[in-house]
Amino acid sequence: MSNIISTNGTPLTNNVTRTQGGYTALGTLGGKSVVLTSLNMAVVKLSPSELKEMNLKALCGAEWCTQHYERFDEKKKTDGF
């Protein structure tokens, strides 16, 4: 669900709900990204090969990932991650 906000940052609708999920970037450790997941408040080290759709949806929340990472591919006329 998209939240509509005014130019000063206040919500225009009364039923604003924040999507659960996400992460806070903490840094890197060697070749891995270290994040704090917002769903279960766990620190996770992710290698580049672990940054796949299903793994991110499990760690950060499916709805949150869909809202932030899914895009419409104009050429294929489909949604993609």
C-alpha positions, 0 to 999 in steps of 0.5 A: 500500500502506498502512503500519500504524503503532502509536500511538508511530509505529513500524511494526507490519509488517516489510515496510514500503515507502515509496511512491516519489514526491512533492514538497517545496514550495519556495514561490511565484513570481508565480502559480506554485507551485515544488516539488522533485519527489522522483522526479527531484529537479528544481525545477518551477514549476506554474501552476494550470492545470498542476495536472491529474491526468496532469501531477501523476502524471508529475511526482510519480509515479502511485502516490504521487498515487493514494495521496495524492489519489484519493478515492471519490465516494459519489454517483457510486460511482467513484474520482476525482482 
